């Protein structure tokens, strides 16, 4: 498939925002259960939520450039009964709403204790909002991933691994950003977020590697024979039947060489997984915020390459017919 950069930025940016919010909610939950020291509400949870919201808004803005008629974007939500894209269009503003309310409650101090156990564990109103927001985040992850996983004829995408990888890669980038942010605002939480960022990144490495191995072994259901309806064993296409390119060859094929495609695979495998893990480990031990921030930047850059490869690797069945331009 031909990767659209607007969609690449959409999926990676909102992934960071979703992961960042999950990191904030996880930290507050641990603190409420007295496993972590409670941080300044407005300085950490409030500001962190605004950072997550900025990434979500940036992803939404990026998606506009993929639309031929942005003024009709509202119509995308009308098919929510059958379309995962429509469900994503509804879920994204819902996530943004919960992130905004969660951050505003912490900024303004509009929090209150709903109940408190004898052991000192507290459940605040902001935790309730955070719980609802986390549910919305996972729904958004599911909707975004299912846009691609639900396409049966694109066999590289049609797998549960697509959903798992969207969740883990987005969450890993969010926790990596939370680690760098904590170094500036809440140093007591740096190791907590850093360790979780490393764990989630390693989990994503396993599942993304599994998807690469799976896709390399795919036996395609369509053949040249089935594409043109001629059952002969020695069919070889010499031309596509037209003098130049067309919509089909532009939109359903990335146009890059096999060497370039393979290079991108190793680039993102290096940038998304081992380099951030090493930098996170070094940054935590040295207490260096710049190294931790670099870990996030490198991982996000790798995610851009990963998402490009995700789209480019999908081999549309029509390419069996349109082989030669």
PyMOL commands that set and color helices and strands:
alter all, ss='L'
color gray80, all
select helices_A, chain A and resi 5-32+41-64+70-79+84-108+125-149+160-185+187-216+224-228+247-251+258-286+289-313+317-320
alter helices_A, ss='H'
color red, helices_A
select strands_A, chain A and resi 113-116+122-124
alter strands_A, ss='S'
color yellow, strands_A
deselect
rebuild
show_as cartoon
